[in-house]
């Protein structure tokens, strides 16, 4: 076995799961924060900024 780290060795489990879905037939992205708050945005950068600004703007 080599001394190089494996994917499993470097992976850190976290409870923070973010989800982004494209709404077919539109230019809209639907984002779900790890806290369960949802947001719809056309701009992917703006959507990620919203999700990562937690808890600002998040209401569940």
Secondary structure as UniProt FT lines:
FT   HELIX           7..10
FT   STRAND          19..22
FT   TURN            24..25
FT   STRAND          29..32
FT   TURN            34..35
FT   STRAND          38..41
FT   HELIX           44..52
FT   TURN            53..57
//
